[in-house]
């Protein structure tokens, strides 16, 4: 289950990067902000997975 979570978290981060770039290119500040939020969520979840992995060892 941990691997699936890691993949989902990375996908969320990449989705955020895409939204950010599209927002920048189109001048859509709201979409750009959503991209930043998605990236932050993905990064936080990845940190959580790393912490879980540390305690499993």
C-alpha distance matrix in Angstrom:
0.0 3.8 5.5 5.4 6.4 8.8 10.2 10.8 12.5 14.5 15.5 16.7 18.7 20.2 21.1 22.9 24.8 25.9 27.1 28.9 30.7 31.7 33.0 35.0 36.5 37.5 38.6 36.1 35.5 33.2 30.9 31.0 30.1 27.2 25.9 26.3 24.4 21.4 21.4 21.7 18.8 16.6 18.0 17.7 13.9 13.7 15.9 13.8 10.8 13.6 15.0 12.0 11.9 15.6 15.7 13.4 16.0
3.8 0.0 3.8 5.5 5.1 6.2 8.7 9.9 10.5 12.4 14.2 15.3 16.6 18.5 19.9 21.2 22.8 24.5 25.8 27.1 29.0 30.4 31.5 33.2 34.9 36.2 37.0 34.8 33.9 31.9 29.6 29.3 28.4 25.7 24.3 24.2 22.6 19.8 19.2 19.2 16.7 14.3 15.1 14.8 11.3 10.4 12.4 10.7 7.3 9.8 11.6 9.0 8.6 12.4 13.0 11.1 13.5
5.5 3.8 0.0 3.8 5.4 5.0 6.2 8.6 9.8 10.6 12.3 14.3 15.4 16.5 18.2 20.0 21.3 22.6 24.4 25.8 27.2 28.6 30.2 31.7 33.1 34.6 35.8 33.7 33.1 31.4 28.8 28.4 28.0 25.3 23.4 23.7 22.6 19.4 18.6 19.3 17.2 14.1 15.1 15.8 12.5 10.8 13.5 12.8 9.2 11.1 13.8 11.9 10.6 14.3 15.7 13.7 15.4
5.4 5.5 3.8 0.0 3.8 5.4 5.1 6.2 8.6 9.9 10.5 12.3 14.3 15.3 16.3 18.4 20.1 21.0 22.4 24.3 25.8 26.8 28.3 30.3 31.5 32.7 34.0 31.7 31.3 29.3 26.6 26.7 26.3 23.3 21.7 22.5 21.1 17.7 17.6 18.6 16.0 13.2 15.1 15.7 12.2 11.5 14.7 13.7 10.7 13.4 15.9 13.9 13.5 17.3 18.3 16.5 18.6
6.4 5.1 5.4 3.8 0.0 3.8 5.4 5.1 6.1 8.6 9.7 10.5 12.4 14.2 15.1 16.6 18.5 19.9 21.0 22.6 24.5 25.7 26.7 28.7 30.3 31.4 32.3 29.9 29.2 27.1 24.7 24.6 23.8 20.9 19.6 19.9 18.2 15.1 15.0 15.5 12.7 10.2 12.1 12.2 8.6 8.5 11.5 10.3 7.9 11.1 13.2 11.6 12.0 15.5 16.5 15.4 17.8
8.8 6.2 5.0 5.4 3.8 0.0 3.8 5.5 5.1 6.2 8.5 9.9 10.7 12.3 14.1 15.4 16.7 18.5 20.0 21.2 22.9 24.5 25.7 27.2 28.8 30.4 31.2 29.2 28.4 26.8 24.3 23.6 23.1 20.6 18.7 18.8 17.7 14.6 13.6 14.3 12.3 9.1 10.2 11.2 8.1 6.4 9.8 9.8 7.0 9.2 12.2 11.4 11.0 14.3 16.1 15.2 17.0
10.2 8.7 6.2 5.1 5.4 3.8 0.0 3.8 5.5 5.2 6.1 8.6 9.9 10.5 12.1 14.2 15.3 16.4 18.3 19.9 21.2 22.4 24.1 25.7 27.0 28.4 29.7 27.8 27.4 25.9 23.0 22.6 22.6 19.9 17.8 18.6 17.8 14.3 13.6 15.3 13.4 10.0 11.8 13.5 10.7 9.3 13.0 13.3 10.8 12.8 15.9 15.2 14.6 17.9 19.8 18.7 20.3
10.8 9.9 8.6 6.2 5.1 5.5 3.8 0.0 3.8 5.5 5.0 6.2 8.7 9.9 10.3 12.3 14.3 15.2 16.4 18.3 20.1 21.0 22.2 24.3 25.7 26.7 27.9 25.6 25.2 23.2 20.5 20.6 20.3 17.3 15.6 16.7 15.3 11.8 12.0 13.5 11.1 8.2 11.0 12.3 9.4 9.4 13.1 12.9 11.3 14.0 16.6 15.8 16.1 19.4 20.8 20.1 22.2
12.5 10.5 9.8 8.6 6.1 5.1 5.5 3.8 0.0 3.8 5.4 5.1 6.3 8.7 9.8 10.7 12.7 14.4 15.4 16.7 18.7 20.2 21.0 22.8 24.6 25.8 26.6 24.3 23.5 21.7 19.3 18.8 18.1 15.6 13.8 14.1 12.8 9.6 9.1 10.1 8.0 4.7 7.2 8.7 6.2 6.1 9.8 10.2 9.2 11.7 14.2 14.1 14.7 17.5 19.2 19.1 21.1
14.5 12.4 10.6 9.9 8.6 6.2 5.2 5.5 3.8 0.0 3.8 5.4 5.0 6.2 8.6 9.8 10.7 12.4 14.3 15.3 16.7 18.5 19.8 21.2 22.7 24.4 25.4 23.6 23.0 21.8 19.0 18.1 18.1 15.9 13.3 13.8 13.6 10.3 8.8 10.8 9.9 6.1 7.7 10.5 8.9 7.5 11.1 12.5 11.2 12.7 15.8 16.2 16.0 18.6 20.9 20.7 22.1
15.5 14.2 12.3 10.5 9.7 8.5 6.1 5.0 5.4 3.8 0.0 3.8 5.4 5.1 6.0 8.5 9.8 10.5 12.2 14.1 15.4 16.4 18.1 19.9 21.0 22.4 23.7 21.8 21.7 20.2 17.1 16.9 17.3 14.6 12.2 13.7 13.4 9.7 9.4 12.1 10.8 7.7 10.4 13.0 11.3 10.8 14.4 15.4 14.2 16.2 19.1 19.2 19.2 22.0 24.1 23.7 25.3
16.7 15.3 14.3 12.3 10.5 9.9 8.6 6.2 5.1 5.4 3.8 0.0 3.8 5.5 5.0 6.2 8.8 9.9 10.5 12.3 14.4 15.4 16.3 18.3 20.0 21.0 21.8 19.5 19.0 17.3 14.5 14.4 14.2 11.3 9.4 10.8 9.9 6.1 6.6 9.1 7.6 5.3 8.7 10.8 9.6 10.2 13.5 14.3 14.1 16.3 18.7 19.0 19.7 22.3 24.1 24.2 26.1
18.7 16.6 15.4 14.3 12.4 10.7 9.9 8.7 6.3 5.0 5.4 3.8 0.0 3.8 5.5 5.1 6.4 8.8 10.0 10.6 12.6 14.4 15.2 16.6 18.5 20.1 20.7 18.9 18.0 16.9 14.3 13.2 13.1 11.2 8.4 8.8 9.0 5.9 4.2 7.2 7.3 4.7 6.6 9.7 9.7 9.4 12.3 14.1 14.1 15.5 18.1 19.1 19.5 21.7 23.9 24.3 25.9
20.2 18.5 16.5 15.3 14.2 12.3 10.5 9.9 8.7 6.2 5.1 5.5 3.8 0.0 3.8 5.3 5.0 6.3 8.6 9.8 10.7 12.4 14.1 15.3 16.6 18.4 19.6 18.2 18.0 17.3 14.1 13.1 14.1 12.2 9.0 10.5 11.5 8.4 7.0 10.6 11.0 8.4 10.2 13.5 13.2 12.5 15.5 17.5 17.0 18.2 21.1 22.0 22.0 24.3 26.7 26.8 28.1
21.1 19.9 18.2 16.3 15.1 14.1 12.1 10.3 9.8 8.6 6.0 5.0 5.5 3.8 0.0 3.8 5.5 5.1 6.2 8.6 10.0 10.6 12.1 14.2 15.4 16.4 17.8 15.8 16.0 14.8 11.4 11.3 12.4 9.9 7.2 9.8 10.4 7.1 7.6 11.1 10.9 9.3 12.0 14.7 14.2 14.5 17.6 19.0 18.8 20.5 23.2 23.8 24.2 26.7 28.8 28.8 30.5
22.9 21.2 20.0 18.4 16.6 15.4 14.2 12.3 10.7 9.8 8.5 6.2 5.1 5.3 3.8 0.0 3.8 5.3 5.1 6.1 8.6 9.9 10.3 12.2 14.2 15.3 15.8 13.9 13.3 12.2 9.3 8.4 9.0 7.0 3.8 6.1 7.1 4.6 4.8 8.3 9.1 8.4 10.5 13.0 13.6 14.1 16.6 18.3 18.8 20.3 22.6 23.7 24.5 26.5 28.6 29.2 30.8
24.8 22.8 21.3 20.1 18.5 16.7 15.3 14.3 12.7 10.7 9.8 8.8 6.4 5.0 5.5 3.8 0.0 3.8 5.5 5.1 6.2 8.6 9.8 10.6 12.3 14.3 15.0 14.0 13.6 13.6 10.6 8.7 10.4 9.5 5.8 7.2 9.7 8.0 6.5 10.1 11.8 10.5 11.6 14.8 15.7 15.4 17.7 20.0 20.3 21.2 23.8 25.2 25.5 27.4 29.8 30.4 31.6
25.9 24.5 22.6 21.0 19.9 18.5 16.4 15.2 14.4 12.4 10.5 9.9 8.8 6.3 5.1 5.3 3.8 0.0 3.8 5.4 5.2 6.2 8.4 9.9 10.6 12.2 13.8 12.8 13.4 13.3 9.8 9.0 11.5 10.2 7.0 9.8 11.9 9.9 9.6 13.3 14.3 13.1 14.8 17.9 18.3 18.2 20.9 22.8 22.8 24.1 26.8 27.9 28.1 30.2 32.6 32.9 34.3
27.1 25.8 24.4 22.4 21.0 20.0 18.3 16.4 15.4 14.3 12.2 10.5 10.0 8.6 6.2 5.1 5.5 3.8 0.0 3.8 5.5 5.2 5.9 8.5 9.8 10.5 11.6 9.7 10.3 9.7 6.0 6.0 8.4 7.0 4.7 8.2 9.9 8.6 9.5 12.7 13.7 13.4 15.4 17.9 18.6 19.2 21.6 23.3 23.8 25.3 27.7 28.7 29.5 31.5 33.7 34.2 35.8
28.9 27.1 25.8 24.3 22.6 21.2 19.9 18.3 16.7 15.3 14.1 12.3 10.6 9.8 8.6 6.1 5.1 5.4 3.8 0.0 3.8 5.5 5.1 6.1 8.6 10.0 10.2 9.0 8.7 9.2 6.5 4.0 6.9 7.2 4.4 6.4 9.4 9.2 9.1 11.8 13.8 13.9 15.0 17.6 18.9 19.3 21.3 23.4 24.2 25.3 27.5 29.0 29.7 31.4 33.7 34.6 36.0
30.7 29.0 27.2 25.8 24.5 22.9 21.2 20.1 18.7 16.7 15.4 14.4 12.6 10.7 10.0 8.6 6.2 5.2 5.5 3.8 0.0 3.8 5.4 5.0 6.1 8.6 9.7 9.8 10.5 11.8 9.0 7.0 10.4 10.8 8.0 10.0 13.1 12.6 11.9 15.0 17.0 16.5 17.5 20.4 21.6 21.5 23.6 26.0 26.5 27.3 29.8 31.4 31.7 33.4 36.0 36.6 37.8
31.7 30.4 28.6 26.8 25.7 24.5 22.4 21.0 20.2 18.5 16.4 15.4 14.4 12.4 10.6 9.9 8.6 6.2 5.2 5.5 3.8 0.0 3.8 5.4 5.1 6.1 8.2 7.9 9.8 10.7 7.6 7.2 10.9 10.8 9.0 11.8 14.3 13.6 14.0 17.1 18.6 18.3 19.8 22.6 23.4 23.7 26.1 28.1 28.5 29.7 32.2 33.4 33.9 35.9 38.2 38.8 40.1
33.0 31.5 30.2 28.3 26.7 25.7 24.1 22.2 21.0 19.8 18.1 16.3 15.2 14.1 12.1 10.3 9.8 8.4 5.9 5.1 5.4 3.8 0.0 3.8 5.5 5.3 5.6 4.5 6.0 7.3 5.0 4.4 8.1 8.9 8.0 10.3 12.8 13.1 13.8 16.3 18.0 18.4 19.8 22.1 23.4 24.1 26.1 28.0 28.9 30.2 32.3 33.7 34.6 36.4 38.5 39.4 40.9
35.0 33.2 31.7 30.3 28.7 27.2 25.7 24.3 22.8 21.2 19.9 18.3 16.6 15.3 14.2 12.2 10.6 9.9 8.5 6.1 5.0 5.4 3.8 0.0 3.8 5.6 5.2 6.5 7.1 9.8 8.3 6.2 9.7 11.5 10.0 11.4 14.5 15.1 15.0 17.3 19.6 19.9 20.7 23.2 24.9 25.2 26.9 29.2 30.2 31.0 33.2 34.9 35.6 37.1 39.5 40.5 41.7
36.5 34.9 33.1 31.5 30.3 28.8 27.0 25.7 24.6 22.7 21.0 20.0 18.5 16.6 15.4 14.2 12.3 10.6 9.8 8.6 6.1 5.1 5.5 3.8 0.0 3.8 5.7 7.8 9.9 12.3 10.4 9.3 13.0 14.2 12.7 14.6 17.6 17.7 17.6 20.4 22.4 22.3 23.3 26.1 27.4 27.6 29.6 31.9 32.5 33.4 35.8 37.4 37.8 39.5 42.0 42.7 43.9
37.5 36.2 34.6 32.7 31.4 30.4 28.4 26.7 25.8 24.4 22.4 21.0 20.1 18.4 16.4 15.3 14.3 12.2 10.5 10.0 8.6 6.1 5.3 5.6 3.8 0.0 3.8 5.4 8.6 10.7 9.2 9.4 12.8 13.9 13.3 15.5 18.0 18.3 19.0 21.5 23.2 23.5 25.0 27.4 28.6 29.2 31.2 33.2 34.0 35.2 37.4 38.9 39.5 41.4 43.6 44.4 45.8
38.6 37.0 35.8 34.0 32.3 31.2 29.7 27.9 26.6 25.4 23.7 21.8 20.7 19.6 17.8 15.8 15.0 13.8 11.6 10.2 9.7 8.2 5.6 5.2 5.7 3.8 0.0 3.8 5.9 8.9 8.8 8.4 11.2 13.2 13.1 14.6 17.1 18.2 18.8 20.8 22.8 23.6 24.7 26.9 28.5 29.3 31.0 33.0 34.2 35.2 37.2 38.9 39.8 41.3 43.5 44.6 46.1
36.1 34.8 33.7 31.7 29.9 29.2 27.8 25.6 24.3 23.6 21.8 19.5 18.9 18.2 15.8 13.9 14.0 12.8 9.7 9.0 9.8 7.9 4.5 6.5 7.8 5.4 3.8 0.0 3.8 5.5 5.5 6.3 8.8 10.1 10.9 12.7 14.5 15.6 16.9 18.8 20.3 21.5 22.9 24.8 26.2 27.4 29.1 30.8 32.1 33.5 35.3 36.7 37.9 39.6 41.5 42.5 44.3
35.5 33.9 33.1 31.3 29.2 28.4 27.4 25.2 23.5 23.0 21.7 19.0 18.0 18.0 16.0 13.3 13.6 13.4 10.3 8.7 10.5 9.8 6.0 7.1 9.9 8.6 5.9 3.8 0.0 3.8 5.5 5.0 6.1 8.6 9.7 10.6 12.3 14.2 15.3 16.6 18.4 20.0 21.1 22.6 24.5 25.8 27.2 28.8 30.5 31.7 33.2 34.9 36.3 37.7 39.6 40.9 42.6
33.2 31.9 31.4 29.3 27.1 26.8 25.9 23.2 21.7 21.8 20.2 17.3 16.9 17.3 14.8 12.2 13.6 13.3 9.7 9.2 11.8 10.7 7.3 9.8 12.3 10.7 8.9 5.5 3.8 0.0 3.8 5.4 5.1 6.2 8.6 9.9 10.6 12.3 14.3 15.4 16.5 18.4 20.0 21.1 22.6 24.4 25.9 27.1 28.8 30.5 31.8 33.2 34.8 36.4 38.0 39.2 41.2
30.9 29.6 28.8 26.6 24.7 24.3 23.0 20.5 19.3 19.0 17.1 14.5 14.3 14.1 11.4 9.3 10.6 9.8 6.0 6.5 9.0 7.6 5.0 8.3 10.4 9.2 8.8 5.5 5.5 3.8 0.0 3.8 5.4 5.0 6.2 8.8 9.8 10.4 12.4 14.3 15.3 16.5 18.4 20.0 21.1 22.5 24.5 25.8 27.0 28.7 30.5 31.7 33.0 34.8 36.6 37.5 39.4
31.0 29.3 28.4 26.7 24.6 23.6 22.6 20.6 18.8 18.1 16.9 14.4 13.2 13.1 11.3 8.4 8.7 9.0 6.0 4.0 7.0 7.2 4.4 6.2 9.3 9.4 8.4 6.3 5.0 5.4 3.8 0.0 3.8 5.4 5.0 6.5 8.8 10.0 10.7 12.6 14.5 15.5 16.7 18.6 20.2 21.3 22.9 24.7 26.0 27.3 29.1 30.7 31.8 33.4 35.4 36.5 38.1
30.1 28.4 28.0 26.3 23.8 23.1 22.6 20.3 18.1 18.1 17.3 14.2 13.1 14.1 12.4 9.0 10.4 11.5 8.4 6.9 10.4 10.9 8.1 9.7 13.0 12.8 11.2 8.8 6.1 5.1 5.4 3.8 0.0 3.8 5.3 5.1 6.3 8.7 9.9 10.7 12.4 14.3 15.4 16.6 18.5 20.0 21.3 22.8 24.6 25.9 27.3 28.9 30.5 31.9 33.6 35.0 36.8
27.2 25.7 25.3 23.3 20.9 20.6 19.9 17.3 15.6 15.9 14.6 11.3 11.2 12.2 9.9 7.0 9.5 10.2 7.0 7.2 10.8 10.8 8.9 11.5 14.2 13.9 13.2 10.1 8.6 6.2 5.0 5.4 3.8 0.0 3.8 5.4 5.0 6.1 8.6 9.8 10.5 12.3 14.2 15.3 16.5 18.3 20.0 21.2 22.7 24.5 25.9 27.1 28.7 30.4 32.0 33.1 35.1
25.9 24.3 23.4 21.7 19.6 18.7 17.8 15.6 13.8 13.3 12.2 9.4 8.4 9.0 7.2 3.8 5.8 7.0 4.7 4.4 8.0 9.0 8.0 10.0 12.7 13.3 13.1 10.9 9.7 8.6 6.2 5.0 5.3 3.8 0.0 3.8 5.4 5.1 6.2 8.6 9.9 10.6 12.3 14.3 15.5 16.5 18.5 20.1 21.2 22.7 24.6 25.9 27.0 28.8 30.8 31.7 33.4
26.3 24.2 23.7 22.5 19.9 18.8 18.6 16.7 14.1 13.8 13.7 10.8 8.8 10.5 9.8 6.1 7.2 9.8 8.2 6.4 10.0 11.8 10.3 11.4 14.6 15.5 14.6 12.7 10.6 9.9 8.8 6.5 5.1 5.4 3.8 0.0 3.8 5.5 5.2 6.2 8.7 10.0 10.6 12.3 14.3 15.4 16.6 18.5 20.1 21.2 22.8 24.6 25.8 27.2 29.2 30.5 32.1
24.4 22.6 22.6 21.1 18.2 17.7 17.8 15.3 12.8 13.6 13.4 9.9 9.0 11.5 10.4 7.1 9.7 11.9 9.9 9.4 13.1 14.3 12.8 14.5 17.6 18.0 17.1 14.5 12.3 10.6 9.8 8.8 6.3 5.0 5.4 3.8 0.0 3.8 5.4 5.1 6.2 8.6 9.9 10.6 12.3 14.2 15.4 16.6 18.5 20.1 21.3 22.8 24.5 25.9 27.5 28.9 30.8
21.4 19.8 19.4 17.7 15.1 14.6 14.3 11.8 9.6 10.3 9.7 6.1 5.9 8.4 7.1 4.6 8.0 9.9 8.6 9.2 12.6 13.6 13.1 15.1 17.7 18.3 18.2 15.6 14.2 12.3 10.4 10.0 8.7 6.1 5.1 5.5 3.8 0.0 3.8 5.4 5.1 6.2 8.6 10.0 10.7 12.3 14.4 15.4 16.6 18.5 20.2 21.2 22.6 24.6 26.2 27.1 29.1
21.4 19.2 18.6 17.6 15.0 13.6 13.6 12.0 9.1 8.8 9.4 6.6 4.2 7.0 7.6 4.8 6.5 9.6 9.5 9.1 11.9 14.0 13.8 15.0 17.6 19.0 18.8 16.9 15.3 14.3 12.4 10.7 9.9 8.6 6.2 5.2 5.4 3.8 0.0 3.8 5.5 5.1 6.1 8.6 9.9 10.5 12.4 14.3 15.4 16.6 18.5 20.1 21.1 22.7 24.8 25.8 27.4
21.7 19.2 19.3 18.6 15.5 14.3 15.3 13.5 10.1 10.8 12.1 9.1 7.2 10.6 11.1 8.3 10.1 13.3 12.7 11.8 15.0 17.1 16.3 17.3 20.4 21.5 20.8 18.8 16.6 15.4 14.3 12.6 10.7 9.8 8.6 6.2 5.1 5.4 3.8 0.0 3.8 5.4 5.1 6.1 8.5 9.8 10.6 12.4 14.3 15.4 16.6 18.5 20.0 21.2 23.0 24.5 26.2
18.8 16.7 17.2 16.0 12.7 12.3 13.4 11.1 8.0 9.9 10.8 7.6 7.3 11.0 10.9 9.1 11.8 14.3 13.7 13.8 17.0 18.6 18.0 19.6 22.4 23.2 22.8 20.3 18.4 16.5 15.3 14.5 12.4 10.5 9.9 8.7 6.2 5.1 5.5 3.8 0.0 3.8 5.5 5.2 6.2 8.6 10.0 10.7 12.4 14.4 15.5 16.7 18.5 20.2 21.6 22.7 24.9
16.6 14.3 14.1 13.2 10.2 9.1 10.0 8.2 4.7 6.1 7.7 5.3 4.7 8.4 9.3 8.4 10.5 13.1 13.4 13.9 16.5 18.3 18.4 19.9 22.3 23.5 23.6 21.5 20.0 18.4 16.5 15.5 14.3 12.3 10.6 10.0 8.6 6.2 5.1 5.4 3.8 0.0 3.8 5.5 5.2 6.2 8.7 9.9 10.6 12.4 14.4 15.4 16.5 18.5 20.3 21.1 23.0
18.0 15.1 15.1 15.1 12.1 10.2 11.8 11.0 7.2 7.7 10.4 8.7 6.6 10.2 12.0 10.5 11.6 14.8 15.4 15.0 17.5 19.8 19.8 20.7 23.3 25.0 24.7 22.9 21.1 20.0 18.4 16.7 15.4 14.2 12.3 10.6 9.9 8.6 6.1 5.1 5.5 3.8 0.0 3.8 5.4 5.0 6.3 8.7 9.9 10.6 12.5 14.4 15.3 16.7 18.8 20.1 21.5
17.7 14.8 15.8 15.7 12.2 11.2 13.5 12.3 8.7 10.5 13.0 10.8 9.7 13.5 14.7 13.0 14.8 17.9 17.9 17.6 20.4 22.6 22.1 23.2 26.1 27.4 26.9 24.8 22.6 21.1 20.0 18.6 16.6 15.3 14.3 12.3 10.6 10.0 8.6 6.1 5.2 5.5 3.8 0.0 3.8 5.4 5.1 6.3 8.8 10.0 10.7 12.6 14.4 15.5 17.0 18.7 20.5
13.9 11.3 12.5 12.2 8.6 8.1 10.7 9.4 6.2 8.9 11.3 9.6 9.7 13.2 14.2 13.6 15.7 18.3 18.6 18.9 21.6 23.4 23.4 24.9 27.4 28.6 28.5 26.2 24.5 22.6 21.1 20.2 18.5 16.5 15.5 14.3 12.3 10.7 9.9 8.5 6.2 5.2 5.4 3.8 0.0 3.8 5.4 5.0 6.3 8.7 9.9 10.6 12.4 14.3 15.6 16.6 18.8
13.7 10.4 10.8 11.5 8.5 6.4 9.3 9.4 6.1 7.5 10.8 10.2 9.4 12.5 14.5 14.1 15.4 18.2 19.2 19.3 21.5 23.7 24.1 25.2 27.6 29.2 29.3 27.4 25.8 24.4 22.5 21.3 20.0 18.3 16.5 15.4 14.2 12.3 10.5 9.8 8.6 6.2 5.0 5.4 3.8 0.0 3.8 5.3 5.1 6.3 8.7 9.8 10.5 12.4 14.5 15.3 16.9
15.9 12.4 13.5 14.7 11.5 9.8 13.0 13.1 9.8 11.1 14.4 13.5 12.3 15.5 17.6 16.6 17.7 20.9 21.6 21.3 23.6 26.1 26.1 26.9 29.6 31.2 31.0 29.1 27.2 25.9 24.5 22.9 21.3 20.0 18.5 16.6 15.4 14.4 12.4 10.6 10.0 8.7 6.3 5.1 5.4 3.8 0.0 3.8 5.4 5.1 6.3 8.7 9.8 10.6 12.7 14.3 15.7
13.8 10.7 12.8 13.7 10.3 9.8 13.3 12.9 10.2 12.5 15.4 14.3 14.1 17.5 19.0 18.3 20.0 22.8 23.3 23.4 26.0 28.1 28.0 29.2 31.9 33.2 33.0 30.8 28.8 27.1 25.8 24.7 22.8 21.2 20.1 18.5 16.6 15.4 14.3 12.4 10.7 9.9 8.7 6.3 5.0 5.3 3.8 0.0 3.8 5.4 5.1 6.3 8.6 9.9 10.9 12.5 14.7
10.8 7.3 9.2 10.7 7.9 7.0 10.8 11.3 9.2 11.2 14.2 14.1 14.1 17.0 18.8 18.8 20.3 22.8 23.8 24.2 26.5 28.5 28.9 30.2 32.5 34.0 34.2 32.1 30.5 28.8 27.0 26.0 24.6 22.7 21.2 20.1 18.5 16.6 15.4 14.3 12.4 10.6 9.9 8.8 6.3 5.1 5.4 3.8 0.0 3.8 5.4 5.0 6.1 8.6 10.0 10.5 12.6
13.6 9.8 11.1 13.4 11.1 9.2 12.8 14.0 11.7 12.7 16.2 16.3 15.5 18.2 20.5 20.3 21.2 24.1 25.3 25.3 27.3 29.7 30.2 31.0 33.4 35.2 35.2 33.5 31.7 30.5 28.7 27.3 25.9 24.5 22.7 21.2 20.1 18.5 16.6 15.4 14.4 12.4 10.6 10.0 8.7 6.3 5.1 5.4 3.8 0.0 3.8 5.4 5.0 6.2 8.8 9.8 10.9
15.0 11.6 13.8 15.9 13.2 12.2 15.9 16.6 14.2 15.8 19.1 18.7 18.1 21.1 23.2 22.6 23.8 26.8 27.7 27.5 29.8 32.2 32.3 33.2 35.8 37.4 37.2 35.3 33.2 31.8 30.5 29.1 27.3 25.9 24.6 22.8 21.3 20.2 18.5 16.6 15.5 14.4 12.5 10.7 9.9 8.7 6.3 5.1 5.4 3.8 0.0 3.8 5.4 5.1 6.5 8.7 10.3
12.0 9.0 11.9 13.9 11.6 11.4 15.2 15.8 14.1 16.2 19.2 19.0 19.1 22.0 23.8 23.7 25.2 27.9 28.7 29.0 31.4 33.4 33.7 34.9 37.4 38.9 38.9 36.7 34.9 33.2 31.7 30.7 28.9 27.1 25.9 24.6 22.8 21.2 20.1 18.5 16.7 15.4 14.4 12.6 10.6 9.8 8.7 6.3 5.0 5.4 3.8 0.0 3.8 5.4 5.3 6.2 8.9
11.9 8.6 10.6 13.5 12.0 11.0 14.6 16.1 14.7 16.0 19.2 19.7 19.5 22.0 24.2 24.5 25.5 28.1 29.5 29.7 31.7 33.9 34.6 35.6 37.8 39.5 39.8 37.9 36.3 34.8 33.0 31.8 30.5 28.7 27.0 25.8 24.5 22.6 21.1 20.0 18.5 16.5 15.3 14.4 12.4 10.5 9.8 8.6 6.1 5.0 5.4 3.8 0.0 3.8 5.5 5.1 6.5
15.6 12.4 14.3 17.3 15.5 14.3 17.9 19.4 17.5 18.6 22.0 22.3 21.7 24.3 26.7 26.5 27.4 30.2 31.5 31.4 33.4 35.9 36.4 37.1 39.5 41.4 41.3 39.6 37.7 36.4 34.8 33.4 31.9 30.4 28.8 27.2 25.9 24.6 22.7 21.2 20.2 18.5 16.7 15.5 14.3 12.4 10.6 9.9 8.6 6.2 5.1 5.4 3.8 0.0 3.8 5.5 5.5
15.7 13.0 15.7 18.3 16.5 16.1 19.8 20.8 19.2 20.9 24.1 24.1 23.9 26.7 28.8 28.6 29.8 32.6 33.7 33.7 36.0 38.2 38.5 39.5 42.0 43.6 43.5 41.5 39.6 38.0 36.6 35.4 33.6 32.0 30.8 29.2 27.5 26.2 24.8 23.0 21.6 20.3 18.8 17.0 15.6 14.5 12.7 10.9 10.0 8.8 6.5 5.3 5.5 3.8 0.0 3.8 5.4
13.4 11.1 13.7 16.5 15.4 15.2 18.7 20.1 19.1 20.7 23.7 24.2 24.3 26.8 28.8 29.2 30.4 32.9 34.2 34.6 36.6 38.8 39.4 40.5 42.7 44.4 44.6 42.5 40.9 39.2 37.5 36.5 35.0 33.1 31.7 30.5 28.9 27.1 25.8 24.5 22.7 21.1 20.1 18.7 16.6 15.3 14.3 12.5 10.5 9.8 8.7 6.2 5.1 5.5 3.8 0.0 3.8
16.0 13.5 15.4 18.6 17.8 17.0 20.3 22.2 21.1 22.1 25.3 26.1 25.9 28.1 30.5 30.8 31.6 34.3 35.8 36.0 37.8 40.1 40.9 41.7 43.9 45.8 46.1 44.3 42.6 41.2 39.4 38.1 36.8 35.1 33.4 32.1 30.8 29.1 27.4 26.2 24.9 23.0 21.5 20.5 18.8 16.9 15.7 14.7 12.6 10.9 10.3 8.9 6.5 5.5 5.4 3.8 0.0
